[in-house]
Amino acid sequence: MMQRRFGVSIDGGYACVGRGVMTSIRRGPWWTVPFLQFGRLRNILIPDVGHDVPFTIENHAYLDPFGRETITFVREYRLPGRRRASRFDATMVVDPARGTVVDYLGTHQHLAVDLAFGVEADGSLLLRSGQQRFREGALDFRFPMLGSGYAELRERFDDEAGVYRVRLEVRNRVFGFLFGYEGWFECEFPDTTEVPQHLLPKRHEARY
């Protein structure tokens, strides 16, 4: 089931649409809120907190304007009483020169993050973020990690319950815990190569 979920590709001809519940969405101390609110502007981070929050995640494969196969990882959360949903947008490509997966974060792909993948003994996927680079027009620099965070995500399929379970934590090396969530979801795998327009970035970045 993990292979099917992460097997979304153009040649595969299908997408993955997950729907479930975030049993817990947390954030760090009060001083992390401005940092998270800034990330909200481009769907990079979420300052919300809550329990039993409905959410969706959509994975679609497409060729970006530079001919690279790209996979969407768009998460949407619907907190009670909120008129608008909160979103966390990410699109992944492979940098062939380094053999590394690069995760572009946000609506405009301003932040490029290197990802490292591993498999735990129980079959869980372990994902860790690494170097981060900011790209916008002439601006091109390595993002100082003092002002950012490292993400660690674990995802597995629960055979007994028949659902996927996910847990994410974002931490800063100096200031500690910034943001995190955990929950579960079920997946559908529609046969489609069409990507809903609202899931696509507003801008694509050529630089890795």
HULIN-V476877 format. One line per field, one symbol per residue. ss: DSSP state (@ for helix, = for strand, . for the rest). Layout:
BEGIN
ss=???
END
This chain:
BEGIN
ss=.@@@@..........============..@@@@@@@@@@@.........=..=======.===.....====.=====.......===.======....======.....=========.....============..====..@@@..=========....==========...=============........@@@.........
END
